[in-house]
Amino acid sequence: MTTEFFLPMARVPTATYQMKQVTVVKGKPIFYEPADVKAARAKLTAHLGQHIPSKKYTNAVRLITKWCFPLAGNYKNGEYKTTKPDLDNLQKLLKDVMTDLGYWTDDSLVVSEITEKFWAEVSGIYIKIEELG
């Protein structure tokens, strides 16, 4: 089984899962998502919700992701983006949303990842999920 799609977005969400905050209430730490992380989660949920596979992945998968950021400055279409945000932080929130939406039983099934980020004329996120074995 393979799932493949492109999520066109004028602004790719850049708030990352790593940005979670903590506060102390009655001596106990309480973790929460700041507004920008909540907004990024909501945006990803809305876009990814349109492409949920008819059957949940239950075996090992390869996740191919290409983050395409709007062209800025003197960058060229297709040029690698070597500035923040870090890919690993972007991927965490993306995979958590995909898990919440039921793409797979758990994101631990992602045993192979190919992830890149580019400057692009058409911004958004390309996603391909390939079942392995």
Buried (B, 14 or more C-beta within 10 A) or exposed (E): EEBEBBBEBEEBBBBBBEBEEEEEEEEEEEEEBEEEBEEBBEBBEEBBEEBEBEEEBEEBBBBBBBBBBBBEEEBEEEEEBEEEBEBEBBBBBBBBBBBBBEBBEEBEBBEEBEBEBBBBEEBBBBBBBBBEE
